[in-house]
Amino acid sequence: MNTFARPIYFFLLFLIGSPCFAQDPALKMNLDRVYEQWRASILAQDARAWASAITQYRQVVTRNLIVSQRKAFPKAVFEVPLDPPDISGLRLLEAQAVGETAHLLYFGKVDLGGDPSQIPESVLMLKFFYERGGWKFDSTKVLKLLDQPELISQMRTGGHLDILDAPEFTPPGKAPAVPALCEVPENVAGSTLQSFGYETRMKINGFEYPVMQDHAEKLFVIGGLKNGANDVTLTVKPTEVPAGEERLLQLDFFVLTGQEGKPPVRVFHYETKEAAPPGLLKLPVIVNDDVLQNGR
């Protein structure tokens, strides 16, 4: 796995309660068809069919991530060693649309490749946006059920669930804005952001990243780092910290050398544990020959 690959799985804690199922047979059939078109394009490695089936937002996000690694787009779309899951053997939990967004929730053994005997029962969320006159597939999320046998039992048998009312299980109503196209990077780079006791928004050379709170993540820098000065800002808001815990806001940037066996070079480091740091941090991330040779 690449050093800065994003995690595939997202984990949620669930509550059990009274019934609320949003079912729309016509919507379900429509979204199933769209998903199967996308899945077929992946299995066939058909770039034209893939572009037709997927949202403009996801197409640009995927393109930017691939270009930021100096890989060939769209060829690299089909190099990810994951199988698009077959939904034919899964149990539908919900088909719901809100505004220009929709999702399908399925339950069962979600096969992404690997040993079938080791596949746990999970919830598969398929997301869609309405654009270009119809629904387009956007993305997949696998939600693992962590030691929750009662919930698993209810999902198996069709028991009533009120978790489907939670914000995590409600389409947001509005699709995100399509980002700009990034350029081929001068320096392929990744970053590690740790944000504990803070809500942190990061922007690098005009590209925004997901809000981070009580979490740490490694990611590729979209468009890489430029030679010279890079425009990096953090918008920071302190949050409550449990008794005995310590705050930490830490950001590191690494430039990949492209040489086998030679690790990435750290070119920038920042950290603070202040209870009230500046709300807006403009960080001096400079890349030059000295930094690339000696690191920071």
C-alpha positions as CSV (number, residue, x, y, z in Angstrom):
1,M,0.0,0.0,0.0
2,N,1.3,3.5,-0.8
3,T,2.7,5.4,2.1
4,F,0.1,8.1,1.9
5,A,-2.9,6.1,0.8
6,R,-6.1,7.0,2.5
7,P,-7.9,4.5,4.7
8,I,-10.6,2.5,2.9
9,Y,-12.7,1.7,6.0
10,F,-14.7,4.1,8.2
11,F,-15.9,3.0,11.6
12,L,-19.2,4.1,13.3
13,L,-20.9,3.3,16.5
14,F,-24.5,2.4,16.1
15,L,-27.7,2.8,18.3
16,I,-30.6,0.4,18.2
17,G,-34.2,1.5,18.4
18,S,-37.6,2.1,16.7
19,P,-38.4,1.6,13.0
20,C,-37.5,4.0,10.2
21,F,-36.8,2.6,6.8
22,A,-36.8,4.8,3.7
23,Q,-37.7,2.6,0.8
24,D,-38.4,3.7,-2.8
25,P,-38.5,0.7,-5.2
26,A,-38.2,2.8,-8.3
27,L,-35.2,4.7,-6.8
28,K,-33.6,1.5,-5.7
29,M,-33.9,0.0,-9.2
30,N,-32.5,3.2,-10.8
31,L,-29.5,3.4,-8.4
32,D,-28.8,-0.3,-8.7
33,R,-28.6,0.0,-12.5
34,V,-26.3,3.0,-12.2
35,Y,-24.0,1.2,-9.8
36,E,-23.9,-1.9,-12.0
37,Q,-22.9,0.3,-14.9
38,W,-20.0,1.7,-12.9
39,R,-19.0,-1.8,-11.6
40,A,-19.0,-3.2,-15.1
41,S,-16.8,-0.4,-16.3
42,I,-14.2,-1.2,-13.6
43,L,-14.3,-4.9,-14.3
44,A,-13.9,-4.3,-18.1
45,Q,-11.3,-1.5,-17.4
46,D,-13.3,0.7,-19.8
47,A,-12.2,4.3,-19.2
48,R,-15.0,5.8,-21.4
49,A,-17.7,3.9,-19.6
50,W,-16.2,4.7,-16.2
51,A,-16.3,8.4,-17.0
52,S,-19.9,8.2,-18.1
53,A,-21.0,6.3,-15.0
54,I,-19.3,8.3,-12.3
55,T,-20.0,11.8,-10.9
56,Q,-18.0,14.7,-12.2
57,Y,-16.9,15.4,-8.6
58,R,-15.4,11.9,-8.1
59,Q,-13.9,11.9,-11.5
60,V,-11.9,15.1,-10.8
61,V,-11.0,14.0,-7.3
62,T,-9.7,10.7,-8.6
63,R,-7.9,12.4,-11.5
64,N,-6.2,14.9,-9.2
65,L,-5.0,12.1,-6.8
66,I,-3.6,10.1,-9.6
67,V,-1.9,13.1,-11.3
68,S,-0.5,14.2,-7.9
69,Q,1.5,10.9,-7.9
70,R,2.7,11.4,-11.5
71,K,0.7,8.4,-12.6
72,A,-1.2,8.1,-15.9
73,F,-4.8,9.0,-15.8
74,P,-7.2,7.3,-16.4
75,K,-5.1,4.1,-16.7
76,A,-4.3,4.1,-13.0
77,V,-8.0,4.1,-12.1
78,F,-8.0,0.4,-12.9
79,E,-4.7,-0.5,-11.0
80,V,-6.3,-0.4,-7.5
81,P,-6.2,-4.0,-6.2
82,L,-9.8,-3.9,-5.0
83,D,-12.8,-5.6,-6.5
84,P,-16.0,-3.6,-6.7
85,P,-18.5,-5.5,-4.5
86,D,-21.3,-7.6,-5.9
87,I,-24.5,-6.4,-4.3
88,S,-26.7,-9.2,-5.6
89,G,-26.3,-11.3,-2.4
90,L,-26.7,-8.4,0.0
91,R,-29.8,-7.3,1.9
92,L,-31.2,-3.8,1.2
93,L,-31.5,-1.7,4.3
94,E,-32.4,1.6,2.6
95,A,-32.8,3.5,-0.7
96,Q,-33.1,7.2,-0.1
97,A,-32.8,10.5,-2.0
98,V,-32.5,14.0,-0.6
99,G,-32.2,16.8,-3.0
100,E,-29.4,16.1,-5.5
101,T,-27.9,13.3,-3.4
102,A,-29.0,9.7,-2.7
103,H,-27.7,6.5,-1.3
104,L,-28.3,2.7,-1.1
105,L,-27.5,0.9,2.2
106,Y,-26.8,-2.8,1.9
107,F,-26.0,-5.4,4.6
108,G,-24.0,-8.6,4.4
109,K,-20.6,-9.9,3.6
110,V,-19.2,-7.2,1.4
111,D,-16.6,-8.9,-0.8
112,L,-13.8,-6.5,-1.8
113,G,-11.4,-9.4,-2.6
114,G,-9.4,-11.6,-0.4
115,D,-10.2,-14.8,1.5
116,P,-14.1,-15.2,1.5
117,S,-14.0,-17.0,4.9
118,Q,-12.5,-13.9,6.5
119,I,-15.1,-11.4,5.2
120,P,-17.1,-9.9,8.1
121,E,-20.7,-8.8,7.9
122,S,-20.8,-5.0,7.2
123,V,-22.9,-2.2,5.9
124,L,-22.2,-1.1,2.3
125,M,-23.1,2.5,1.5
126,L,-23.3,3.5,-2.1
127,K,-23.5,7.2,-2.8
128,F,-24.9,9.0,-5.8
129,F,-25.4,12.5,-7.1
130,Y,-27.9,13.8,-9.6
131,E,-26.2,15.5,-12.5
132,R,-26.2,15.7,-16.3
133,G,-29.9,14.8,-16.2
134,G,-29.6,11.6,-14.2
135,W,-28.2,9.8,-11.2
136,K,-24.4,9.1,-11.3
137,F,-22.5,6.8,-9.0
138,D,-20.0,8.6,-6.7
139,S,-18.4,6.4,-4.1
140,T,-18.5,3.4,-1.8
141,K,-18.1,3.3,2.0
142,V,-17.9,0.1,4.0
143,L,-19.0,0.5,7.6
144,K,-17.8,-2.3,9.9
145,L,-20.1,-3.4,12.7
146,L,-17.7,-3.6,15.7
147,D,-18.8,-6.2,18.1
148,Q,-22.5,-5.4,17.9
149,P,-24.3,-8.8,17.7
150,E,-27.8,-7.4,18.5
151,L,-27.6,-4.9,15.6
152,I,-26.2,-7.6,13.3
153,S,-29.1,-9.9,14.2
154,Q,-31.6,-7.2,13.5
155,M,-30.0,-6.5,10.1
156,R,-30.1,-10.2,9.3
157,T,-33.8,-10.6,10.1
158,G,-35.2,-7.2,9.1
159,G,-35.5,-5.9,12.6
160,H,-36.5,-2.2,13.1
161,L,-33.6,0.2,13.1
162,D,-33.6,3.9,14.0
163,I,-29.9,4.3,13.1
164,L,-31.1,5.2,9.6
165,D,-32.3,8.5,10.9
166,A,-28.8,9.5,12.1
167,P,-27.0,12.2,10.0
168,E,-24.4,9.6,8.9
169,F,-27.3,7.7,7.2
170,T,-29.0,10.6,5.6
171,P,-27.9,11.9,2.2
172,P,-26.8,15.5,2.7
173,G,-29.0,17.0,0.0
174,K,-26.3,18.9,-1.9
175,A,-23.3,17.6,-3.8
176,P,-19.9,19.0,-3.1
177,A,-18.4,21.5,-5.5
178,V,-16.2,20.0,-8.2
179,P,-12.6,21.0,-7.4
180,A,-10.2,22.6,-9.9
181,L,-7.8,20.4,-11.9
182,C,-4.4,20.2,-10.4
183,E,-1.2,20.3,-12.4
184,V,1.5,17.6,-12.6
185,P,3.6,18.2,-9.4
186,E,7.1,19.6,-9.3
187,N,7.6,17.5,-6.2
188,V,5.4,14.5,-5.4
189,A,4.5,15.0,-1.7
190,G,2.5,13.7,1.2
191,S,1.6,15.1,4.6
192,T,0.7,13.8,8.0
193,L,-1.8,15.8,10.0
194,Q,-2.5,15.0,13.6
195,S,-5.3,17.0,15.2
196,F,-6.2,16.1,18.8
197,G,-8.1,18.7,20.9
198,Y,-8.6,20.8,17.8
199,E,-10.9,21.1,14.8
200,T,-8.5,21.8,11.9
201,R,-9.1,22.8,8.3
202,M,-6.2,22.7,5.9
203,K,-5.6,24.3,2.6
204,I,-2.5,23.7,0.4
205,N,-1.9,25.8,-2.6
206,G,-5.6,26.4,-3.0
207,F,-6.8,22.9,-2.5
208,E,-8.9,22.2,0.6
209,Y,-8.8,19.0,2.6
210,P,-11.4,17.3,4.9
211,V,-11.8,18.8,8.4
212,M,-9.8,16.9,11.0
213,Q,-10.8,16.5,14.7
214,D,-9.4,14.1,17.2
215,H,-7.8,12.1,14.3
216,A,-4.6,11.6,12.4
217,E,-4.2,10.9,8.7
218,K,-1.7,10.5,6.0
219,L,-2.5,11.9,2.5
220,F,-1.1,12.9,-0.8
221,V,-0.7,16.6,-1.4
222,I,-2.9,17.4,-4.4
223,G,-0.7,19.0,-7.0
224,G,2.3,18.2,-4.9
225,L,4.6,20.9,-3.4
226,K,6.1,23.6,-5.6
227,N,9.7,24.6,-5.7
228,G,10.0,27.7,-3.6
229,A,7.2,28.9,-1.3
230,N,3.9,26.9,-0.9
231,D,0.7,28.5,0.4
232,V,-0.3,26.4,3.4
233,T,-2.9,27.5,5.9
234,L,-4.6,25.9,8.9
235,T,-7.8,27.2,10.4
236,V,-7.8,25.9,14.0
237,K,-10.5,25.8,16.6
238,P,-9.7,24.3,20.1
239,T,-12.2,21.6,21.3
240,E,-12.7,20.0,24.6
241,V,-10.1,17.5,25.8
242,P,-10.9,14.6,28.2
243,A,-9.3,14.9,31.6
244,G,-5.7,13.6,31.6
245,E,-5.4,13.8,27.8
246,E,-3.1,16.2,26.0
247,R,-3.7,18.3,22.9
248,L,-1.6,17.9,19.8
249,L,-1.6,19.7,16.5
250,Q,1.2,18.4,14.3
251,L,1.8,18.8,10.6
252,D,4.6,17.2,8.5
253,F,5.3,17.4,4.8
254,F,7.4,14.8,3.0
255,V,8.7,14.8,-0.6
256,L,9.0,11.4,-2.3
257,T,12.5,10.8,-3.7
258,G,11.3,8.5,-6.4
259,Q,14.3,6.3,-5.7
260,E,13.7,2.7,-4.6
261,G,14.9,2.1,-1.0
262,K,15.3,5.8,-0.3
263,P,12.6,7.1,2.1
264,P,10.7,10.3,1.7
265,V,12.4,13.5,2.8
266,R,10.7,15.5,5.5
267,V,10.7,19.1,4.3
268,F,8.5,20.7,7.0
269,H,7.5,20.2,10.6
270,Y,5.1,22.1,12.8
271,E,3.5,21.3,16.2
272,T,1.8,23.0,19.1
273,K,-0.1,22.0,22.2
274,E,-1.4,25.4,23.0
275,A,-4.9,25.7,24.4
276,A,-5.5,28.8,22.3
277,P,-3.4,28.8,19.2
278,P,-4.0,31.5,16.5
279,G,-7.2,30.8,14.6
280,L,-5.5,31.1,11.3
281,L,-2.0,29.7,10.8
282,K,0.0,30.6,7.6
283,L,2.9,28.2,7.5
284,P,6.1,28.8,5.6
285,V,6.6,25.6,3.6
286,I,9.6,26.2,1.4
287,V,11.1,23.6,-0.9
288,N,14.6,24.1,-2.3
289,D,17.7,22.1,-3.0
290,D,19.0,22.5,0.6
291,V,15.7,21.2,2.1
292,L,15.5,18.3,-0.3
293,Q,19.1,17.2,0.5
294,N,19.1,17.7,4.2
295,G,15.4,17.6,5.2
296,R,13.9,19.3,8.2
